[in-house]
Amino acid sequence: MAEPPAADGVTVCDDGVKRCSWACSTPDYLGYHDLEWGFPVSDDVRLFEKLSLEGFQAGLSWLTILRKRDAFRAAFAGFDYERVARFDSRDVDRLLGDAGIVRHRGKIEAVINNAKRAVELVDAEGSIARYVWGFEPASLDRTPDGLGQLPASTPESVALAKDLKRRGWRFVGPTTIYAFMQAMGLVNDHRPGCDSRAAAAAALKRFERP
């Protein structure tokens, strides 16, 4: 059985690995935490996928979305935003009938809208990656509150959310965007003492900004 979380938010999981405490709560999180979360990403499709899934997560848990991720990928053409941008009302009806995903009309229509905006963004900025990495924080230092919790948004996530909304994107509030930035490695929020923190930092050091 995993040890209780330490005050610093790190837990020794059942396999003896020190991880951010949330990662020890279910086996579904282990690979995601160790190999994906916090590691830098420059692939436009993966970035669009994560923006889309973070929008679907609004009001739900990430675990719910993670468990449905393969179904989401199948339903949304692998999150190829150029293909999704061509989805029409028949696709919306198809998606509303897909029990494997979250059947929320507003979120489904937001992904299709955002795919169209992504095509425009690439035309204007060269790539989604070049655009979002332009909002990378200058400093990785963030101070937990009195309960040891990190803030749910930052000035950079507020700025990115505001600019995306200006460009017509939906379901891209500052908290959603900060979760995206954490996951895609723009920040390294693996807690001190987590075995993945150094690996994510090393990956960022090797990473070539778009």
N, C-alpha and C positions, 0 to 999 in steps of 0.2 A: 504494500500500500504506500502511495506517495506520502512523503512527509508533509506536515502542515506548512503553508507558505510562511516564509520568513518575513520580517518587517520590511525588507527591501524588495519584496515582490518576487522573490526567486524560490523555487521549490525543487527538491530532489525527487524526480519522477521514479516510477517503479523500476525503470531500467538503470537507475543510478546516475542519470544525466541531470545536471542542473539546468533548469529552464525557467523562463518567465512563468509565473504561477498559472496563468490561464492555460498554458500549453499542456499542463499535466492533468487537466480536468477531464479529458477524453482522448482515447487513442486517435480519433479523427484529426486532432490538432497536431500530432507529433511531427509528421513529415512536413506539413505546412509551415510550422514554426521553424524547424531545423533547416529547411532547404529553400523556402520562399520568402517568408515574412522578413522584411528588413534588408533583403539583398537587392542591389540596384538592377533596374530593368530599363532597357532602351528599345525594346520591341514594341512598335506601335499597336499591334493587335493585342498583345498582353496588357498594355496600358489602357486601351479602350475597354477590354474585358473587365478589368478591375474597376474602372470608373462606372461601368454598367452594373456590376454586381454590388458595388457599394451603394448605388442608388436603390437597388432591389432590397438591400439590407435595412433601409430606413424603417424603423419601428419593429425590426426583427433582430435575431441574433446572427452573428457571422457563422455560427455552427450550422444553422438552418440553411444558409446559402451555400456553404462549403459542401455540405452533403448533397446538394442539388447541382453542384457546379457542372458535372458532366452532362446532365440533362439540359442545363442552360446552354452549354456549348453546342449541343446538338440542335437545340431549338433556334439558336441565333447564328447559325452558319459559322460556328467557330469564332464568333465575334469579329469576323472580317467586316470592318465598318463600311467598306465600299459596297458589299453585298447587302448588309443590313439597311443601308441608306435607300435601297430599292424596294424594301418591304412595303406592302400596301395594306389596305383594309382586310384583304383575305388572310394575310399573314397575321394580322392582329387577332382575327377570329380563331385562326389555327392555334395561336399561342394561348389565347384565353381558354382553349379546350385541352391544353397540355397539362396533365396532372403532375408532371415531373418538375415543373417550375412554379414560381410564385405567380399566380394568375391575378395580377393587379393591372387593370387597364391603363391607369395613369403611368405606372412604371414601365410597362411594355411600350407604350407610345413614346415615353421619354427616351428610351434606348434608341428607337427608330429615329426620332428627332435628333438625338445627339450624334448618331452615325452620320446624318447629313451635315451636321455642324462640324464633325470630325473631318469630313472630306474638305470642307471649306477651310478648316484650320490648317490642314496639310498644304493646301494650295497657298495659304498666306504665310505660313511659318516654316515650311519645309518638311516638318514631321511633328507628330504629337510629342515624341520624345524631346526634341529640341525645345519645344514650347514649355512643357511641364518642368524640365530640368532647369529652365531659366528662373524658376521659383525656389530652387534649392536654398535652404537657409544657410547663412554664412557661418553660423555657429551651431554645433550639435548639443550644446549644454542647455538643459531645461531643468527647472527646479520643481520637484514634486511639492504638492500642497501638504498641509499638516497631517493628512491621512496617508501620505505616501503616493497619492495619485498624480499622474501627469495631466496637464491641461488637455482638454478635448479639442482645442484648436490653437493655432499660432497666427501671428501676423502674416506669415507667408501663406498659410492655408486660407486665411480670410481674403488675401489679395488674389490668389488663384481662383477661389470660388467666385469672387466679384467679377473677375475678368471673363471667366467662362459664362457666367450669367449674361454679361454684356454681349457675348457672342451668341447668345440664344440657347445655351445648354440648360437642361433641367435636372432636378434632383442632385444638385452639386453645392450644397451648403458647406460652410466652413468645417463642420465636424466630419461630414462625409469626406470632404477633400483631405482633411488631415489623416483620416484612416487610410485613404489611398496613398498618401505620401509615406506613411509608416510602412505600409505593405510593399511598396515599390522601391524602397530603399533610399528615398530622398532624405530621410532621417533614419537614425539607428536607435530605436527605442527598446531594443533588447536591454533588460535591466542589468546593471553591474552585477557580476557574479553568474549571469547566464552564460552557459558554454557557447552559445551561438553569437554572443556579442562580438567577440574578437573576430570570428569568421566573417560576420557581416561587415565589420570595419575594414578587414583586409580586402574583401571584395570591392568595397567602395574605393579603397586606395588604388586598386588596379583598374577601376572602371574608367572608360573613356567617355567623357561627356559628349552628347550628340552635338 
